[in-house]
Amino acid sequence: MRSSPTDRTAGSVPLFLDVFVRSVDLAPNDIAIGLIRFSGWQLHRIDPLPAGFAGHAAYLVRVNYEFDVPAGETPPAWAEVQFAFDAAEVMVVDAIPRAVTAAEPARTYELTGQLNFVRRAGGRSRWAADASEANVALPAVRSEVAGFGLGSARVRWRHSGGVHAGTHTAWLVLLTPPDRTELPVLAGGAYHLTADGDLGLHASGEPDAFTVRLPEAPEPDVPATPAADGRPRVFVSYAQESPAHKKAVVELCRLLAAAGVDVRVDQDDLEHRRNWDEWTTTQILRTDYVLVVASPAYRAVGDGELADSTRHRGIRSEYSRLADLLHRDRDRWTKKLLPVVLPGRSPDEIPLAFLPAIADYYVVAAFTRDAAVDLLNVLFTAPPR
C-alpha cells in the first residue's frame, strides 16, 4: 500500500563523527516521479554562522537525483527537478549548479560570509581546511543546467541540450528558524518526451512529499571552572552500594582536598534541597576531571548486568552521561575520565566503557599522599580543557 505524501518521514543515520552537525537523511530515497528518482540528502549545519545571520540556522545540503532512462530509449529533450519548502521563513540562499551553458569539469566550491558559493581558490579562507563549508565538491556537469529560485522557498534545476541518464548532484544553502528540527519538502519533476500518438499526450508526474531531519546545533564546549585559586576541580562519580564504600569515598575526598584539590561529590551541602539531575550535569561539564570509583555495582551498571532496574538510578544516570561524552569526543574524555581503585577494590570493577584493560587507571592502596601519588600527579598537571 502506498503511503500518503504527508506521512513520509525518514530517520537519520550518522555520516560523520560529529552527529550533531552532519547527517544523512534517507528521505527522499524512495520517491520517483516518472523517470526522475530522488536519493538521500546530505545535510550539514553551518556553525558558527557568519555575522548578519543571527536568529537563524543555516544548512549546507547536498541533493542527489537521477534520470533513469531505459536502455535503448531516447532521453528527454529537457528535464527539471524542483524542491519547495513549507514555510515562508525558509529561504534558499544560494544553489549550484547555477547557470551552466557548456560541459564543465568537476570543481570545488566554498561558502562566503554571505553564504554564497564561490570557486575555491588558494589563499586565506574563513573556514578550517577540512570544514564542509570549504569543500563543496560539484561533480562534472555534462549538459546545460539552469538554477532557479534563489532567495525564495523553492529551488529547481532545469537540464537541457541533451539530458544525460545517471546520477546528478546539486548543492544548496538553506536558511531556517533556529528551532526547526524537521523540514517538510515537496518534490516535483517534469520532462519532455515525444507526444503519445494522435492524442498528443505528454508524460507527467505528480509531486510527492517527504520530511528531512535537520542536524541539531552542536552543544557548547563548556569550559571547566577551576577553583578561584587555580586548584584542579574534580567530580567524584561512585555507586552508593554500601555504607563501607560510601565511607571509603569520603576518605578519598578528604585526602584529595587536603592535597589542594577542589572536590565535588554528592555528599556535600546536603542541608539544601537541589535538583540532582541539573547538579550532576553541571559538575560533569565544569570540572577538570571526573573520578570514576570502581565497585561491583558501578561495573554492573556500566556493563548492563544490573538485575534490579529500580536500584542505583543515580549512578545509572551518571554513567549514561559519561559514556555519551566519551563517545562524542574520545580523545578529550579519555583524558578527563580517571578510573580510581580504592583499598579492597579491584580494576576488574571498572566498567568496560572506561577501558580498564587498554587505558590507565589509578590504584589508591591507602588514604595517604604517597599511595595516591600517581593520581595526584595527573590532577596537578595542566587539565585537558
Secondary structure, DSSP 8 states (H G I E B T S, - for coil): ----GGG-B--EEE-SS-TTTEEEE-TTTT-EETTEEE--EEEEE--S--TT-TT-EEEEEEEEEEE---TTS---SEEEEEEEES-TT-EEEEEES-EE-S-B--EEEEE-TTS-EEE--SS--SS-TT-GGG-EEE--B-SEEEEE-TTTTEEEEEEESS---EEEEEEEEEEE-TT--EEEEEEEEEE----BGGGTB------EEEEEE--------------TT---EEEEE-----HHHHHHHHHHHHHHHHTT-EEE-TTSSTTS---HHHHHHHHHHHSSEEEEE--HHHHHHHTT--S-TTS-HHHHHHHHHHHHHHHH-HHHHHHHEEEEE-TT--GGGS-GGG-TTTS--EE--SSSTTTTHHHHHHHTS----
